[in-house]
Amino acid sequence: MTDTPLDPQQLAEACTRAMFARDNASQGLGMQIESVAPGRAVLTMRVREDMVQGHGNCHGGFIFTLADSAFAFACNSYDEATVAAGCSIDYLGPGKLGDVLTATAEERSRRGRTGIYDITVRNQRGEEVALFRGRSYKVRGSVRRLEETTAEGQA
């Protein structure tokens, strides 16, 4: 019996299920995957008390992590293992205790082994909290079959 090839949407969903099952960091922070498509992912995270820093706002590291996770799911949606080559973030406004932050990752370019992804983080009122840009690098292997993946010296 041969496996029926998956269409691009089914493949993106299968990659997301496999990655999220192994992603203790995103799960531990309470992130939820709202949607995924080829080159796109939407994740949410509620700001908990243990995420609030000394000024009463969500610590920027948690906002960065939410954006980075959305980036990871978007760029790994083709079943080609991909890692971050670099990223930057601009904070535009605070996340507050109880806010539900939504990170929307969208592919801007994917050529050869590299890609560029823009991620916008908004609160539940639609206010922009942060803008994140990630550069991806394709390594060897499958997202769905971790044992076939090598990071080629990546940490």
N, CA, C and O atoms as a DFTB+ gen file, in Angstrom:
620 C
 N C O
     1  1       0.844      -1.176       0.000
     2  2       0.000       0.000       0.000
     3  2       0.891       1.241       0.000
     4  3       1.814       1.337       0.809
     5  1       0.627       2.181      -0.888
     6  2       1.424       3.401      -0.966
     7  2       0.689       4.532      -0.268
     8  3      -0.540       4.572      -0.219
     9  1       1.482       5.450       0.272
    10  2       0.897       6.619       0.917
    11  2       0.372       7.575      -0.143
    12  3       1.043       7.846      -1.138
    13  1      -0.830       8.080       0.080
    14  2      -1.392       9.090      -0.799
    15  2      -0.693      10.413      -0.497
    16  3      -0.612      10.814       0.664
    17  1      -0.192      11.091      -1.518
    18  2       0.466      12.380      -1.260
    19  2      -0.514      13.372      -0.634
    20  3      -1.702      13.397      -0.957
    21  1       0.020      14.175       0.263
    22  2      -0.794      15.196       0.918
    23  2      -0.801      16.465       0.079
    24  3       0.207      16.816      -0.534
    25  1      -1.937      17.151       0.054
    26  2      -1.946      18.456      -0.607
    27  2      -1.216      19.438       0.307
    28  3      -0.978      19.117       1.472
    29  1      -0.853      20.626      -0.184
    30  2      -0.050      21.563       0.625
    31  2      -0.669      21.897       1.987
    32  3       0.054      22.000       2.978
    33  1      -1.975      22.066       2.051
    34  2      -2.618      22.381       3.329
    35  2      -2.522      21.198       4.287
    36  3      -2.201      21.378       5.461
    37  1      -2.795      20.001       3.800
    38  2      -2.691      18.808       4.648
    39  2      -1.256      18.624       5.151
    40  3      -1.042      18.251       6.305
    41  1      -0.285      18.885       4.288
    42  2       1.112      18.757       4.676
    43  2       1.458      19.769       5.775
    44  3       2.117      19.418       6.754
    45  1       1.021      21.010       5.618
    46  2       1.269      22.039       6.637
    47  2       0.665      21.618       7.977
    48  3       1.293      21.786       9.022
    49  1      -0.538      21.078       7.947
    50  2      -1.201      20.641       9.179
    51  2      -0.469      19.453       9.805
    52  3      -0.323      19.397      11.026
    53  1      -0.010      18.509       8.993
    54  2       0.723      17.348       9.507
    55  2       2.055      17.772      10.131
    56  3       2.443      17.254      11.178
    57  1       2.744      18.700       9.499
    58  2       4.006      19.215      10.044
    59  2       3.768      19.899      11.380
    60  3       4.529      19.708      12.328
    61  1       2.718      20.692      11.451
    62  2       2.394      21.412      12.681
    63  2       2.076      20.448      13.807
    64  3       2.550      20.634      14.928
    65  1       1.287      19.428      13.537
    66  2       0.962      18.437      14.579
    67  2       2.230      17.769      15.095
    68  3       2.405      17.621      16.305
    69  1       3.115      17.366      14.186
    70  2       4.346      16.681      14.578
    71  2       5.251      17.604      15.395
    72  3       5.778      17.201      16.432
    73  1       5.430      18.838      14.930
    74  2       6.302      19.771      15.654
    75  2       5.732      20.148      17.009
    76  3       6.455      20.171      18.005
    77  1       4.437      20.446      17.053
    78  2       3.840      20.896      18.308
    79  2       3.885      19.786      19.360
    80  3       4.040      20.067      20.549
    81  1       3.751      18.543      18.936
    82  2       3.814      17.423      19.876
    83  2       5.168      17.355      20.579
    84  3       5.256      16.860      21.703
    85  1       6.222      17.846      19.929
    86  2       7.582      17.825      20.496
    87  2       7.976      19.169      21.114
    88  3       9.058      19.279      21.692
    89  1       7.135      20.179      21.006
    90  2       7.480      21.544      21.395
    91  2       7.051      21.833      22.832
    92  3       5.999      22.427      23.070
    93  1       7.869      21.410      23.775
    94  2       7.554      21.614      25.184
    95  2       7.554      23.086      25.560
    96  3       6.794      23.488      26.441
    97  1       8.382      23.898      24.921
    98  2       8.453      25.326      25.243
    99  2       7.130      26.030      24.926
   100  3       6.558      26.700      25.786
   101  1       6.651      25.876      23.698
   102  2       5.392      26.532      23.310
   103  2       4.221      26.001      24.133
   104  3       3.359      26.765      24.565
   105  1       4.200      24.702      24.343
   106  2       3.127      24.123      25.153
   107  2       3.178      24.638      26.587
   108  3       2.147      24.969      27.173
   109  1       4.390      24.705      27.148
   110  2       4.554      25.141      28.530
   111  2       4.124      26.580      28.757
   112  3       3.711      26.941      29.859
   113  1       4.217      27.403      27.718
   114  2       3.785      28.797      27.827
   115  2       2.302      28.966      27.506
   116  3       1.783      30.082      27.508
   117  1       1.631      27.858      27.233
   118  2       0.193      27.912      26.978
   119  2      -0.177      28.361      25.585
   120  3      -1.318      28.757      25.346
   121  1       0.766      28.308      24.657
   122  2       0.459      28.714      23.280
   123  2      -0.501      27.723      22.641
   124  3      -0.480      26.523      22.918
   125  1      -1.340      28.272      21.779
   126  2      -2.266      27.452      21.018
   127  2      -2.144      27.813      19.546
   128  3      -1.976      28.979      19.190
   129  1      -2.228      26.802      18.704
   130  2      -2.176      27.029      17.261
   131  2      -3.606      27.237      16.782
   132  3      -4.453      26.351      16.894
   133  1      -3.850      28.419      16.251
   134  2      -5.190      28.755      15.764
   135  2      -5.377      28.313      14.323
   136  3      -6.440      27.814      13.953
   137  1      -4.340      28.498      13.506
   138  2      -4.419      28.064      12.115
   139  2      -3.016      27.968      11.550
   140  3      -2.067      28.573      12.050
   141  1      -2.923      27.181      10.486
   142  2      -1.662      27.022       9.768
   143  2      -1.991      26.793       8.303
   144  3      -3.027      26.222       7.965
   145  1      -1.101      27.244       7.450
   146  2      -1.199      27.034       6.003
   147  2       0.231      27.062       5.488
   148  3       1.139      27.433       6.232
   149  1       0.453      26.685       4.253
   150  2       1.826      26.760       3.736
   151  2       2.403      28.173       3.886
   152  3       1.875      29.132       3.324
   153  1       3.497      28.285       4.656
   154  2       4.141      29.576       4.849
   155  2       3.431      30.520       5.784
   156  3       3.754      31.708       5.821
   157  1       2.470      30.024       6.542
   158  2       1.672      30.899       7.417
   159  2       1.278      30.149       8.679
   160  3       1.002      28.950       8.642
   161  1       1.256      30.868       9.800
   162  2       0.794      30.278      11.060
   163  2       0.251      31.380      11.962
   164  3       0.739      32.509      11.949
   165  1      -0.768      31.032      12.747
   166  2      -1.348      31.949      13.721
   167  2      -1.379      31.234      15.066
   168  3      -2.004      30.183      15.207
   169  1      -0.693      31.817      16.061
   170  2      -0.637      31.267      17.405
   171  2      -1.134      32.294      18.404
   172  3      -0.986      33.497      18.189
   173  1      -1.729      31.822      19.503
   174  2      -2.168      32.702      20.575
   175  2      -1.524      32.284      21.887
   176  3      -1.101      31.141      22.062
   177  1      -1.463      33.254      22.813
   178  2      -0.932      33.005      24.151
   179  2      -1.555      34.023      25.099
   180  3      -1.550      35.224      24.826
   181  1      -2.089      33.536      26.209
   182  2      -2.635      34.435      27.236
   183  2      -1.484      34.854      28.149
   184  3      -0.678      34.021      28.565
   185  1      -1.413      36.161      28.460
   186  2      -0.383      36.680      29.356
   187  2      -0.761      36.308      30.795
   188  3      -1.767      36.768      31.336
   189  1       0.082      35.461      31.392
   190  2      -0.139      34.994      32.757
   191  2       0.645      35.861      33.747
   192  3       1.520      36.636      33.362
   193  1       0.313      35.711      35.015
   194  2       0.984      36.474      36.067
   195  2       2.497      36.234      36.065
   196  3       3.267      37.161      36.315
   197  1       2.924      35.009      35.787
   198  2       4.363      34.711      35.796
   199  2       5.082      35.224      34.548
   200  3       6.281      34.988      34.397
   201  1       4.384      35.916      33.658
   202  2       4.981      36.515      32.462
   203  2       5.130      38.030      32.588
   204  3       5.644      38.679      31.677
   205  1       4.685      38.593      33.706
   206  2       4.671      40.037      33.894
   207  2       5.971      40.476      34.576
   208  3       6.395      39.889      35.572
   209  1       6.595      41.525      34.017
   210  2       7.847      42.041      34.562
   211  2       7.595      43.189      35.536
   212  3       6.449      43.485      35.876
   213  1       8.670      43.830      35.980
   214  2       8.608      44.835      37.034
   215  2       7.835      46.094      36.721
   216  3       7.481      46.828      37.644
   217  1       7.557      46.380      35.454
   218  2       6.747      47.546      35.086
   219  2       5.274      47.194      34.924
   220  3       4.468      48.047      34.554
   221  1       4.921      45.937      35.200
   222  2       3.525      45.520      35.113
   223  2       3.076      45.096      33.730
   224  3       1.886      44.894      33.492
   225  1       4.041      44.957      32.804
   226  2       3.736      44.540      31.437
   227  2       4.281      43.143      31.184
   228  3       5.100      42.634      31.949
   229  1       3.817      42.534      30.106
   230  2       4.351      41.241      29.696
   231  2       5.830      41.423      29.350
   232  3       6.191      42.333      28.603
   233  1       6.658      40.575      29.882
   234  2       8.092      40.613      29.589
   235  2       8.290      40.428      28.083
   236  3       7.669      39.556      27.474
   237  1       9.153      41.248      27.490
   238  2       9.392      41.188      26.052
   239  2       9.877      39.832      25.572
   240  3       9.631      39.457      24.426
   241  1      10.557      39.095      26.427
   242  2      11.031      37.771      26.040
   243  2       9.893      36.806      25.740
   244  3      10.027      35.935      24.880
   245  1       8.780      36.952      26.438
   246  2       7.628      36.089      26.164
   247  2       6.952      36.469      24.855
   248  3       6.496      35.603      24.108
   249  1       6.888      37.778      24.579
   250  2       6.328      38.235      23.311
   251  2       7.211      37.743      22.165
   252  3       6.708      37.261      21.150
   253  1       8.524      37.866      22.331
   254  2       9.478      37.368      21.336
   255  2       9.281      35.871      21.108
   256  3       9.272      35.410      19.967
   257  1       9.123      35.115      22.194
   258  2       8.969      33.663      22.071
   259  2       7.701      33.292      21.318
   260  3       7.715      32.367      20.505
   261  1       6.603      34.001      21.576
   262  2       5.366      33.757      20.835
   263  2       5.590      34.003      19.346
   264  3       5.208      33.178      18.516
   265  1       6.207      35.131      19.005
   266  2       6.472      35.448      17.598
   267  2       7.409      34.422      16.976
   268  3       7.203      33.998      15.839
   269  1       8.432      34.023      17.714
   270  2       9.400      33.048      17.223
   271  2       8.740      31.694      16.974
   272  3       9.077      31.013      16.005
   273  1       7.819      31.302      17.823
   274  2       7.111      30.032      17.623
   275  2       6.230      30.097      16.378
   276  3       6.185      29.142      15.603
   277  1       5.530      31.214      16.179
   278  2       4.717      31.357      14.966
   279  2       5.611      31.287      13.731
   280  3       5.266      30.637      12.744
   281  1       6.753      31.954      13.789
   282  2       7.751      31.897      12.715
   283  2       8.158      30.451      12.439
   284  3       8.196      30.028      11.284
   285  1       8.458      29.700      13.480
   286  2       8.894      28.309      13.319
   287  2       7.830      27.452      12.626
   288  3       8.148      26.672      11.729
   289  1       6.583      27.597      13.039
   290  2       5.533      26.781      12.432
   291  2       5.281      27.189      10.982
   292  3       4.978      26.337      10.146
   293  1       5.401      28.473      10.678
   294  2       5.205      28.925       9.295
   295  2       6.307      28.402       8.385
   296  3       6.019      27.884       7.306
   297  1       7.561      28.528       8.800
   298  2       8.648      28.152       7.890
   299  2       8.895      26.650       7.845
   300  3       9.626      26.180       6.972
   301  1       8.312      25.890       8.752
   302  2       8.449      24.433       8.727
   303  2       7.214      23.743       8.158
   304  3       7.040      22.538       8.341
   305  1       6.364      24.484       7.479
   306  2       5.086      23.950       6.992
   307  2       5.205      23.164       5.682
   308  3       4.201      22.677       5.161
   309  1       6.409      23.038       5.155
   310  2       6.612      22.327       3.882
   311  2       7.259      20.961       4.072
   312  3       7.607      20.304       3.091
   313  1       7.424      20.526       5.305
   314  2       8.106      19.279       5.666
   315  2       9.574      19.288       5.242
   316  3      10.144      18.255       4.891
   317  1      10.163      20.466       5.285
   318  2      11.598      20.640       5.084
   319  2      12.118      21.315       6.350
   320  3      11.802      22.475       6.617
   321  1      12.918      20.582       7.130
   322  2      13.380      21.100       8.413
   323  2      14.091      22.433       8.214
   324  3      15.003      22.557       7.397
   325  1      13.653      23.420       8.977
   326  2      14.124      24.792       8.835
   327  2      14.393      25.372      10.218
   328  3      13.631      25.146      11.158
   329  1      15.486      26.122      10.329
   330  2      15.849      26.773      11.589
   331  2      15.953      28.282      11.365
   332  3      15.976      28.760      10.231
   333  1      16.014      29.004      12.456
   334  2      16.193      30.459      12.365
   335  2      17.647      30.775      12.078
   336  3      18.549      30.223      12.708
   337  1      17.871      31.666      11.122
   338  2      19.216      32.167      10.833
   339  2      19.412      33.524      11.498
   340  3      20.544      33.945      11.734
   341  1      18.331      34.195      11.795
   342  2      18.387      35.489      12.461
   343  2      17.001      36.067      12.577
   344  3      16.091      35.678      11.844
   345  1      16.838      36.997      13.501
   346  2      15.534      37.630      13.662
   347  2      15.703      38.941      14.420
   348  3      16.712      39.176      15.085
   349  1      14.693      39.776      14.300
   350  2      14.660      41.034      15.037
   351  2      13.217      41.313      15.438
   352  3      12.271      40.795      14.845
   353  1      13.081      42.142      16.457
   354  2      11.736      42.489      16.930
   355  2      11.700      43.963      17.310
   356  3      12.672      44.513      17.828
   357  1      10.573      44.582      17.044
   358  2      10.294      45.942      17.487
   359  2       9.044      45.877      18.341
   360  3       8.011      45.364      17.911
   361  1       9.145      46.404      19.560
   362  2       8.007      46.433      20.471
   363  2       7.259      47.741      20.265
   364  3       7.851      48.819      20.315
   365  1       5.961      47.639      20.036
   366  2       5.146      48.815      19.719
   367  2       4.222      49.226      20.855
   368  3       3.792      50.377      20.924
   369  1       3.919      48.299      21.735
   370  2       3.015      48.565      22.848
   371  2       3.088      47.420      23.830
   372  3       3.631      46.364      23.509
   373  1       2.553      47.607      25.018
   374  2       2.667      46.566      26.038
   375  2       1.615      45.469      25.903
   376  3       0.507      45.693      25.415
   377  1       1.996      44.290      26.349
   378  2       1.028      43.238      26.623
   379  2       0.733      43.326      28.112
   380  3       1.647      43.530      28.911
   381  1      -0.501      43.179      28.487
   382  2      -0.909      43.310      29.887
   383  2      -1.387      41.967      30.431
   384  3      -1.776      41.079      29.672
   385  1      -1.354      41.834      31.741
   386  2      -1.847      40.636      32.396
   387  2      -3.262      40.325      31.905
   388  3      -4.136      41.192      31.928
   389  1      -3.480      39.101      31.469
   390  2      -4.788      38.674      30.985
   391  2      -4.995      38.859      29.494
   392  3      -5.915      38.273      28.923
   393  1      -4.155      39.665      28.850
   394  2      -4.282      39.842      27.402
   395  2      -4.092      38.511      26.682
   396  3      -3.319      37.659      27.120
   397  1      -4.797      38.348      25.589
   398  2      -4.557      37.231      24.690
   399  2      -3.813      37.809      23.487
   400  3      -4.363      38.590      22.711
   401  1      -2.555      37.406      23.357
   402  2      -1.725      37.889      22.259
   403  2      -1.821      36.912      21.099
   404  3      -1.811      35.697      21.297
   405  1      -1.914      37.445      19.899
   406  2      -1.988      36.634      18.683
   407  2      -0.820      37.000      17.789
   408  3      -0.634      38.165      17.438
   409  1      -0.037      35.999      17.424
   410  2       1.086      36.182      16.503
   411  2       0.701      35.590      15.159
   412  3       0.375      34.407      15.064
   413  1       0.740      36.410      14.127
   414  2       0.425      35.977      12.770
   415  2       1.697      36.034      11.947
   416  3       2.254      37.108      11.718
   417  1       2.155      34.866      11.501
   418  2       3.383      34.755      10.711
   419  2       3.029      34.576       9.246
   420  3       2.181      33.757       8.890
   421  1       3.697      35.360       8.399
   422  2       3.447      35.304       6.960
   423  2       4.765      35.266       6.205
   424  3       5.673      36.060       6.452
   425  1       4.840      34.341       5.299
   426  2       6.032      34.215       4.462
   427  2       6.111      35.367       3.475
   428  3       5.127      35.699       2.814
   429  1       7.291      35.977       3.379
   430  2       7.515      37.050       2.416
   431  2       8.350      36.567       1.243
   432  3       8.154      37.009       0.110
   433  1       9.285      35.658       1.514
   434  2      10.168      35.140       0.469
   435  2      10.655      33.764       0.887
   436  3      10.936      33.529       2.062
   437  1      10.756      32.852      -0.080
   438  2      11.297      31.518       0.171
   439  2      11.977      31.077      -1.106
   440  3      11.326      30.709      -2.084
   441  1      13.315      31.120      -1.081
   442  2      14.100      30.760      -2.262
   443  2      15.296      29.948      -1.820
   444  3      15.970      30.302      -0.853
   445  1      15.563      28.862      -2.522
   446  2      16.710      28.036      -2.167
   447  2      16.580      27.546      -0.735
   448  3      15.589      26.913      -0.370
   449  1      17.582      27.843       0.066
   450  2      17.594      27.379       1.458
   451  2      17.153      28.443       2.447
   452  3      17.140      28.190       3.651
   453  1      16.784      29.648       1.961
   454  2      16.472      30.732       2.887
   455  2      15.057      31.270       2.694
   456  3      14.445      31.112       1.637
   457  1      14.570      31.898       3.728
   458  2      13.254      32.520       3.676
   459  2      13.196      33.731       4.579
   460  3      14.024      33.889       5.476
   461  1      12.225      34.578       4.344
   462  2      11.974      35.748       5.189
   463  2      10.500      35.713       5.579
   464  3       9.619      35.511       4.743
   465  1      10.256      35.918       6.879
   466  2       8.907      35.855       7.431
   467  2       8.659      37.066       8.306
   468  3       9.516      37.453       9.101
   469  1       7.486      37.666       8.161
   470  2       7.073      38.771       9.020
   471  2       5.990      38.276       9.962
   472  3       5.051      37.591       9.556
   473  1       6.141      38.635      11.223
   474  2       5.202      38.217      12.257
   475  2       4.690      39.460      12.971
   476  3       5.476      40.279      13.447
   477  1       3.384      39.593      13.041
   478  2       2.751      40.693      13.765
   479  2       2.092      40.120      15.001
   480  3       1.349      39.142      14.922
   481  1       2.366      40.733      16.149
   482  2       1.739      40.318      17.410
   483  2       0.743      41.399      17.795
   484  3       1.086      42.578      17.879
   485  1      -0.495      40.980      18.027
   486  2      -1.570      41.900      18.415
   487  2      -2.235      41.394      19.691
   488  3      -2.179      40.207      20.010
   489  1      -2.861      42.315      20.410
   490  2      -3.664      41.897      21.565
   491  2      -5.094      41.627      21.105
   492  3      -5.408      41.740      19.920
   493  1      -5.951      41.271      22.049
   494  2      -7.330      40.897      21.711
   495  2      -8.148      42.069      21.183
   496  3      -9.229      41.863      20.632
   497  1      -7.656      43.284      21.339
   498  2      -8.342      44.465      20.784
   499  2      -7.830      44.809      19.397
   500  3      -8.275      45.786      18.795
   501  1      -6.893      44.009      18.880
   502  2      -6.341      44.243      17.553
   503  2      -5.201      45.256      17.536
   504  3      -4.716      45.623      16.466
   505  1      -4.774      45.707      18.699
   506  2      -3.680      46.674      18.786
   507  2      -2.346      45.955      18.583
   508  3      -2.105      44.899      19.168
   509  1      -1.491      46.532      17.757
   510  2      -0.189      45.926      17.509
   511  2       0.694      46.060      18.741
   512  3       0.829      47.141      19.314
   513  1       1.285      44.954      19.133
   514  2       2.178      44.896      20.285
   515  2       3.630      44.800      19.822
   516  3       4.522      45.381      20.440
   517  1       3.869      44.057      18.721
   518  2       5.239      43.886      18.239
   519  2       5.249      43.486      16.775
   520  3       4.304      42.888      16.261
   521  1       6.355      43.838      16.117
   522  2       6.640      43.394      14.749
   523  2       7.952      42.626      14.788
   524  3       8.946      43.115      15.325
   525  1       7.957      41.434      14.226
   526  2       9.099      40.524      14.267
   527  2       9.404      40.118      12.837
   528  3       8.489      39.830      12.065
   529  1      10.671      40.092      12.480
   530  2      11.070      39.579      11.172
   531  2      12.072      38.458      11.408
   532  3      13.048      38.620      12.140
   533  1      11.812      37.316      10.772
   534  2      12.702      36.171      10.902
   535  2      13.274      35.745       9.568
   536  3      12.596      35.777       8.541
   537  1      14.541      35.344       9.602
   538  2      15.207      34.775       8.432
   539  2      15.417      33.304       8.701
   540  3      15.992      32.934       9.725
   541  1      14.960      32.464       7.799
   542  2      15.048      31.021       7.983
   543  2      16.143      30.421       7.103
   544  3      16.545      30.990       6.089
   545  1      16.607      29.249       7.535
   546  2      17.607      28.490       6.783
   547  2      17.205      27.026       6.792
   548  3      17.025      26.426       7.852
   549  1      17.065      26.457       5.603
   550  2      16.642      25.061       5.471
   551  2      17.831      24.143       5.725
   552  3      18.886      24.292       5.109
   553  1      17.650      23.191       6.638
   554  2      18.649      22.168       6.924
   555  2      18.169      20.854       6.304
   556  3      17.131      20.823       5.643
   557  1      18.897      19.803       6.508
   558  2      18.480      18.519       5.938
   559  2      17.419      17.856       6.797
   560  3      17.442      17.950       8.024
   561  1      16.501      17.194       6.139
   562  2      15.578      16.338       6.863
   563  2      14.134      16.764       6.798
   564  3      13.755      17.750       6.165
   565  1      13.351      15.962       7.492
   566  2      11.902      16.073       7.517
   567  2      11.430      16.653       8.836
   568  3      11.996      16.348       9.886
   569  1      10.415      17.474       8.794
   570  2       9.789      17.989      10.010
   571  2       8.986      16.889      10.681
   572  3       8.976      16.773      11.907
   573  1       8.318      16.087       9.877
   574  2       7.456      15.046      10.440
   575  2       8.241      13.863      10.974
   576  3       7.764      13.167      11.870
   577  1       9.417      13.620      10.453
   578  2      10.233      12.483      10.885
   579  2      11.546      13.015      11.446
   580  3      12.545      13.110      10.733
   581  1      11.535      13.356      12.721
   582  2      12.660      14.014      13.383
   583  2      13.964      13.243      13.237
   584  3      15.025      13.851      13.098
   585  1      13.903      11.923      13.266
   586  2      15.134      11.127      13.198
   587  2      15.881      11.306      11.879
   588  3      17.056      10.947      11.791
   589  1      15.229      11.851      10.855
   590  2      15.878      12.074       9.560
   591  2      16.493      13.469       9.457
   592  3      17.106      13.807       8.445
   593  1      16.330      14.269      10.494
   594  2      16.727      15.662      10.439
   595  2      18.086      15.878      11.095
   596  3      18.369      15.346      12.169
   597  1      18.920      16.672      10.423
   598  2      20.181      17.114      11.024
   599  2      20.214      18.628      10.975
   600  3      19.676      19.249      10.058
   601  1      20.839      19.200      11.952
   602  2      20.896      20.657      12.021
   603  2      22.200      21.211      11.445
   604  3      22.447      22.412      11.561
   605  1      23.020      20.400      10.844
   606  2      24.242      20.850      10.198
   607  2      25.019      21.830      11.058
   608  3      25.389      22.914      10.609
   609  1      25.261      21.433      12.305
   610  2      26.040      22.279      13.183
   611  2      25.239      23.353      13.895
   612  3      25.813      24.126      14.663
   613  1      23.941      23.430      13.672
   614  2      23.113      24.420      14.354
   615  2      22.926      24.001      15.804
   616  3      22.798      22.813      16.101
   617  1      22.911      24.955      16.687
   618  2      22.708      24.670      18.120
   619  2      21.233      24.541      18.420
   620  3      20.855      24.302      19.567
